[in-house]
Amino acid sequence: MREMKDSGIEWIGEIPVNWAKTRIGNLFRFSSGDSLTNEEIQDEGLYKVYGANGPRGYYHHTNLAGKHILIGRVGALCGNIHIVDEPVWVTEHALIAEQISPDVCTDFAGRVFESMNLGQYSKASAQPVIASSVVQRLQIPIPPSLEQRRIADYLDRKCSQIDAIIARQQEVIEKLKDYKLSVITEVVTKGLNPDVPMKDSGVEWIGEVPEHWKMVRLKFLLSQIIDCPHETPIYSDDGAYLVIRTADQDLGKLRTDEDMYRLDESEYQNRIRRMSLEKDDIVYGREGERWGLACLVPESNKYCLGQRMLQFRCKIESFLPRFAMWALNSKFVYLQGAVDTIGSTSPHVNISTLRNFLIPVPNINEQKEIAEYIDKKMLQLDKEVKQRENLINKLNEYKKSLIYEVVTGKKEV
């Protein structure tokens, strides 16, 4: 076992006796990138654009060439690390670390930065920001040059293997999510009996539906379609009421209460001035990247609409809220709403479009059977997704631990 010594740096602990330590500012000079508008960043182009969270598109000019470490400077994920070795454009939301000393290998330093959780050094504000002056004062371990290169190569190899496993799991998760949507769409348009006679629905995106089903516009199935108050509420950390936002929804379900924003009594009363949310009302996201998702309200007098949300209430007893909710999550409903969002940088579905959505409506018994079938199927698929997400979390934790152990000399390579 190699001989160790106390580094005198809390996050590092012990390092090998032949390793040194120094301030980051002795090794790198820092600067910010240059601004680009969202309109200037393209989906395709000659040069990658790096922002706070890494690559975010392309641009036809560059402002950086050569090998550099980029550190996310602002936002929830500030402190994330990317090493670039090609001409790129770096926005003002990232810090550029330019090597100024021959005593460090850029690839090794990048791995050290990864292990440091630089986001913890951001200024506490609504928009976390990392100052280069803070990073420059931090100290890191410095092994001999050949060992730095050996460590960097080892971690590149091992982390690539881990990342490949994670990528495969992510692919499976995305396929499972697509499959969930296809299951919902199939059964709310075709039913559960494959032998039933079919007829043309008259809607291109739906195709055939069971012969005895009716095609009904959404406005004739609902008693209310309520738009949310458009002003931003004042949130309260210990408020008793929960705000449902587009970010709180997935296919047919809400996030847990602990993850949702809260309101006090006065703000809650303001949010429900048009109508309170009752159990089994449907909430629907009408704007943003996550528009088109619907779920049921699980409890009365506890939730209210956040911005960009709609509230639906079923009008007739022969239209079950749970079946309605699953139908609203289907691909064919999404395609009916997409006519409003084509070419839009901020997707937004008009209420007039929503009101005229065509919904296939079976009899009440079939609606119940279909809703129960989807509920059961979603639980099975969600369980499989969760298992793979847990595996990804464990792999990420293992990778983080491996990097730390190696760049601080506790594991010899």
N, C-alpha and C positions, 0 to 999 in steps of 0.2 A: 504493500500500500504506500502511495506517495506521501511525503511529508507535507503537512499543512501548517498554515499560520493564520492568525486573525487578520482579516482585511481592514478592520476598523470601520467597515461600511455595513449598516444594519441589514440591508436587503441581500447582501452577498454572503455575509458570514465568513467562513474560512476559505482561503484560496491556497494553491500550491506555493511552497516557499520561494520558488524561482519566478513567480509571477509578480508583476508590478501593478500599480493602479494609478490613475490620473483623471483629471477632470475632462469631460467631453469637449469643453471649449479649447483644450490644448490640442485636440485632434481634428476638430471640424469647425468650419465657419457656417453660420446659418443665415438664410434669407427666405423670404416668402416669394411665392410665384406671382403671376400677373392675372388680373381679372379677365373673365370671359362671361358674357351673358349666356343664359340658357339657349337663346336663339342661335348663338354662334357655334354651340356644340352640336355636332352632327352624329347620326347613327353610323355613318361610314365616312372614311377619309384617310388621309395620308399618315397622320400622327395621332397617337393616343393623347387624351387629356386626362391628367391626374388631378383629383380634388381631395377633399378631406377624407374620403373613404376609399381612395384608390381610383382605378380607371372609371370614367363616366361618359366616354364618347370619343369623338375625333375632331381634329381641327386641321386647317391647311397650313398652319405655321408652327414653329417650335420656339421655345425659349430656354431649352436645356438640352445638352448633349453630354455623352460620357456617363460613367458609372457614378450614381449618387444614391443616397438614402433619402426617401421622402417620408415625412412624418405628418399624419393628419393633424391639422392645427385647431380646427373648430368642430363643434357638434358632439353628439352623443358618443361617437366612435373615435373621438380625437385620441391621438397617440398610436394609431395603427401604423404599421411599418410596411413600406414597399421599397425594393431596390430596383432601380431602372438602369439599363445600360444601352440605351438607344435614344435617338432624338424624340423628345416629347414636349408637350405643353403642360406646365404646372400652374394651377390656379393659385390665387392668393389664400386659398383655404388649406394649403399644405406648406410645411417647412421643408426647405431644401438643405440637406447636410452635405457640404462640400469638404472633402478630405484635404487637410492642410499639413498633415504630418506623415512621415514615412513609417512611423512606429505602429501603425494600425492597418489591418486589412479591412477594407470596406465590408466585405461579406461577413466577416467575423463580427464587426461592430453592429451590423444590421441585426444579427441574431441576439446580441447582447441587448440592443434596444427593445427587441421583441419581448425579452424576458423581464424588462423593467416595468411594464405596465405604465407607460408614460402618461396615460390618461389621468392617473391619480394626481398629477401635478397641474392639472388645469385649474383655472380660476373658477370658483363657484359662481355661476350666473345662469340666466335663462338659456344662454348659449355658451357652453364650456369652451374655453380658449386656452391653448398652451403657449406660453411666451418662450421665445428662443433663449432669453437671458436665464430662465429657470433651468432649461435643459443643459445649457453650457456649464452650469455650476455642479451638475451631478457627476459623480465619480463612477468609473467602470474598471473592471480588471483587464490587465494587458499581459497575455502570455507572450513567450518568444514568438517571433514572426513565423517560423515554420510550424509551430503548434497552432497558431491562429489559422493558418491555411488548412491544416489537417482537420481542425474542429469545424471550420466552415464547410469543407467538402463532406465530412461525415454527416453533418446536420442537413445539408442539402439532399443527400441521398436518403437519409432516414425520414425526413419530413416529406419528401416527394412520395415515398411509399405510403405514409400515413394519409397524405392529402388525396392520393389516388383512391384509397379505401373510402374516405369521406365522400369524395365525388361520386363514387358508385352508389353509396347509400343515398345521397341527395337525388340522384337520378331515379332511384326506385321510389323515393318519397314523392317526387313530382309525378311519376306514373301512377302511383296510388291516388294522388289528388285528382288527376285527370279521370281515373277510373271511377272515383266517387261521383264526379259530375256526370259521367256517362250513365252510371246506374240510376241516378236521380232522374235524368232526362228520359231514359228509356221507359221507366215504369210509370212516370206521370203522363206519358203520351201513349204508351202501348198497353199499360196494365200488366197484370200478372198471369193472365191466361193467354198462352201463345196460339191457341186454337180458335179464339173468338173471331167472328167476321169483322173485317175492317172497311173503312171508308176514307175518302180523301178529306183531310181537315180543311182544305182551302188555304192553308198557310204553308208557304214554301219551306220554312225552317222546321215545321212539325211533321209534314208528310201525312201518313195515314194514322188514324186513331180508331179505336173500337167503334163499331157501327152504332151502338146504342149510347155512346157518349155525346154530349153537347159541346159546342164551341161557344163560349160566352165571353164577352168583354169584361175586363176586371171591374169597371165602374158599376156593373149590374150585380156584382157579387159582394161588394163592400158597402158598408153604411157610411164610412168615413175614410177620407184620405187627407191626413193632416200634415202640413209642412212644419218643420221646426222653426222656432224663433231664430233669426239669423245672426243676432249678436253673440259674441263670445261670452260665456258665463264666467263668473268669478269662482274659481275652484277653492275648495276647503279640504285640507288634509284629513280632518276628522269629521267631515260632514256625514249626515245620516243617509243621504240620497245619492244614487249612482247615475252617472251620465253615460248613455249609450252612444258611442261614436262609431264611425266607419272602421276605425282601428280595432274596435272591440268585437268585431264580428268575424265569423268564419261561416262555412256552409252549415246553416241550421243551428248554430250555437254561439253563445256569448263567452267572452273571457271570464275568468273567475273574478269574484268581487274585489279581491285584493289588488288586481291589476287595473281597475277602473278608476276614473276620476270621480271626485265626490263634490257635493254641494251642501250648503246649509239650508235651513228652512226657507229663508226669504228668496234665495236664488232658485231653489226648487219650485216655489210657487210661481215665480216669473217664467220658468221654462214650461210649466204646464198650463199657462194661461189660455191656450187654445183648447187643450184637452189633456187630461191625465192619462197615463199609460196604465191599462188594466191587464190582468193576467190573460194570456193568449192573444193579446194584440200582436200584430206583426210589425217589426221595425225593419226598415229597408234603406240601404245606403244609395243615395241618388247621385253623388258626386265623388270625384277623386279616383285614384287608382283602384280602390276597392269597392267601386260602385257595383250594384247588382246583387249584393249579398243580403239575405233576409234571415231573420230568426224570430222566435216567439219570446214575448215577455214572460218570464217565469213567475212573476209575483207582482201584485198590484201595490200602488202607493209607495214604491221604492225606487223606481227608475224614471228617467225623463230623457227626452231626445237631445242629443248633441247636435252640433252643426252638421249640415249636409245630410240629415236623416229625415225619413218620412215614417208616418204611423198609419197602418191599415187596420181597419176593424171589419170583420166579416158581417155581411148584411143579412144573410138568410141561414136558417138552421141546417139546410141541406148542403152547405159549403163549409167543411171543417177547417178551422184555422191551421191545423198541423199539415193537412194536405195542401192547403193554399200556400203555406210557407215553403214546403218542398217544391211546389210548382214554380214559385217565384225564384228559387235558386237554380232552376234548370237552364240548360244551354239555350233552349228555344226562346225563353223569356229574355235572356241576356241579348240574343240577336235582335229581338224586337226593339229593345232599348238602344242598341248600338247605332241605330240610324241617326240618333242625336249626337253621338260622340265622335263620329268619323272626322279625322283631321283636327280634332280639338286637343290642345295641350293640357286642358283641365277638363276631363270628361264630366258631362253634366246631362242628366236625363230630364226632359221636361215632364211636368205633371200631366200635360195633355196627352203625351205619348203613353205614359204609364196607365192612365185611365182607360186607354183603348187597347191595352194588351189583350190578346186572345188567349184564353185558358181552356184546355180540354177538361170537361167536368164529368166524371163518372157518378154513379149513384152513391149514396151516403155510405153504404156498406163497403163498396170497393174503395172509396176514399180512405176509410178507416184501415182496411187491409193493406193498402199501398203505403200509407203513412207508417204503419207498424213495421212493414217489411223494410222500408228505408231506414227507420230508426235503428233496427237491429243490424242492418248491413253497415251503416255508418259507424256504429260502435265497434264492429269487428275491424273495419278498415282503420279507424282512428287508433285502435290498440296497436295495429301493426306499424302505423306511422310513428306512434309514440316510442315503440321499441327501437326503431331505427334512429329516431332523434336522440334517444338516450345513448345509443352506441356512438353517435357522432359526438355528443358531449364528452363521453369518456375518452374518445380518441383525441379530441382537442385538449383535454386536460392532460392526457399522457404526453402529447406533443409539447405542451407548455412546460411540463415537468422535465422532460428530456432536455429541452433547450437550456433551461436553468441549470440543471445538473452538469451539463457539459461546458457551458460558457463560464461557469464559476469554478471549474476544475474538480468538482466533487466526483465526476465520472470521467475516467481517463479514456481517451480514444487513440 
